[in-house]
Amino acid sequence: MGVEDGGPGLPVTGWSTTGGDLRVAHFVGLHGLQELPLFGYLLALLAPEWLRMRHRVALVWLAGVSYLCLIGLLTWQALRGQPVISPNARTLGALLALLLAAGTAVFAVVLQARRGRWRLPGRIGRMDTLKGERIIERHTGTRAGRGTAKEARR
């Protein structure tokens, strides 16, 4: 974009070094079709136990949305006639914003997952019924007396 075909290009790929090239976004987008399932598979195999399935799914979604934004950024850069090897300040600022947003979202998901790790299973103070008696969380073994549910939660 913005230059005639056949100008100088990067070795192997031939992507333009003097103007925008939509092949970069196309390349990144097509490889995303391979990388996202691989990311999900590796996350399922190698993720720590405290990272539950819902958190893994959220991380795969975040990776997908972030990747889509990266493709959009590369397309935007190419349509403005900028070579991939020399982005201007606006492009770098948009990339930084994308990285910060994605990093913050991943941090929030992992933090939520880690908080769940230190909590006792279930909701603390929830009343369960076991053999007709009210107890506070089976794992504590503490039985609630004949008082009210409010007193049992204390």
C-alpha positions in Angstrom: 0.0 0.0 0.0 1.3 3.4 -0.9 4.2 2.1 -3.1 4.6 0.3 -6.4 4.9 -3.5 -6.5 8.3 -5.0 -6.8 10.2 -2.7 -4.5 12.7 -3.8 -1.8 11.4 -6.4 0.6 12.4 -8.5 3.6 14.4 -11.6 2.9 12.4 -14.9 2.6 8.9 -13.3 3.0 9.4 -10.4 0.5 7.2 -8.1 2.6 7.7 -4.5 1.6 10.3 -2.4 3.5 9.1 0.9 1.9 5.3 0.8 2.2 2.4 -1.1 3.8 1.9 -4.7 3.0 -1.3 -6.5 3.8 0.4 -9.9 3.5 1.8 -9.4 7.1 -1.7 -9.2 8.6 -2.8 -12.2 6.4 0.2 -14.2 7.5 -0.4 -13.4 11.2 -4.1 -14.2 10.9 -3.6 -17.5 9.2 -1.1 -18.6 11.8 -3.6 -17.6 14.5 -5.8 -20.4 13.3 -3.0 -22.8 14.4 -1.8 -21.0 17.4 -5.1 -20.5 19.3 -6.0 -24.2 19.4 -2.4 -25.1 20.3 -2.6 -22.5 23.1 -5.8 -24.0 24.4 -4.4 -27.6 24.2 -1.2 -26.6 26.0 -3.2 -24.8 28.7 -5.3 -27.9 29.2 -2.2 -30.1 29.6 0.2 -27.9 31.5 -1.9 -25.4 33.5 -1.6 -25.6 37.3 -4.4 -27.3 39.2 -5.7 -24.1 40.7 -6.5 -22.7 37.2 -10.0 -24.1 36.7 -11.6 -24.8 33.4 -13.5 -21.5 33.4 -10.3 -19.6 33.8 -8.6 -21.5 31.1 -11.5 -20.8 28.7 -11.3 -17.1 29.7 -7.6 -17.1 28.9 -8.1 -18.7 25.5 -10.9 -16.1 24.7 -8.5 -13.3 25.8 -5.8 -14.7 23.5 -8.2 -14.9 20.6 -9.5 -11.3 21.1 -6.0 -10.0 21.6 -4.8 -11.8 18.5 -7.7 -10.3 16.5 -6.8 -6.9 17.7 -3.2 -7.5 16.6 -4.4 -8.5 13.1 -6.5 -5.3 13.1 -3.5 -3.3 14.1 -1.3 -4.8 11.4 -4.0 -4.2 8.8 -4.4 -0.6 9.9 -0.6 -0.1 9.7 -0.5 -1.6 6.2 -3.5 0.5 4.9 -1.7 3.7 6.1 1.3 2.7 4.0 3.8 1.9 6.8 6.2 -1.0 6.5 6.1 -3.5 9.2 9.7 -2.9 10.2 9.3 0.9 10.8 6.0 1.7 12.6 5.3 5.3 13.6 4.5 6.6 17.1 0.7 6.1 16.6 1.2 2.4 15.7 3.6 1.8 18.5 1.2 3.5 20.9 -1.7 1.3 19.7 0.5 -1.8 20.1 1.4 -0.7 23.7 -2.2 -0.1 24.5 -3.1 -3.5 23.2 -0.3 -5.2 25.2 -1.3 -3.3 28.4 -5.0 -4.2 27.9 -4.3 -7.8 27.2 -1.8 -8.1 30.1 -4.2 -6.5 32.5 -7.0 -8.8 31.5 -4.8 -11.9 31.8 -3.6 -10.6 35.2 -7.2 -10.2 36.3 -8.1 -13.8 35.3 -5.1 -15.3 37.0 -5.7 -13.2 40.1 -9.3 -14.4 40.2 -8.1 -18.0 39.8 -5.4 -17.6 42.5 -7.9 -16.1 45.0 -10.0 -19.2 44.5 -7.0 -21.4 45.4 -6.7 -20.1 49.0 -10.4 -20.2 49.7 -12.0 -23.2 51.4 -14.1 -25.2 49.0 -17.6 -23.8 48.6 -18.8 -20.7 50.3 -17.6 -20.1 53.8 -20.5 -20.2 56.2 -22.9 -21.9 53.8 -25.3 -24.2 55.6 -25.3 -27.8 54.3 -27.7 -30.4 55.4 -26.2 -33.8 56.1 -28.2 -36.6 57.8 -30.8 -34.0 59.0 -28.2 -32.0 61.0 -27.1 -28.5 60.0 -23.3 -28.3 59.7 -20.9 -25.6 58.6 -18.9 -26.7 55.7 -18.3 -30.5 55.8 -14.5 -30.0 55.6 -14.4 -28.2 59.0 -16.2 -30.9 60.9 -17.8 -28.1 63.0 -21.4 -28.7 63.8 -23.8 -25.8 64.2 -25.8 -26.0 67.4 -29.5 -25.7 67.7 -29.3 -21.9 67.1 -30.3 -20.0 64.1 -28.5 -20.1 60.8 -27.1 -16.6 61.5 -25.5 -17.8 64.7 -24.1 -20.9 62.9 -22.2 -18.7 60.4 -20.2 -17.0 63.1 
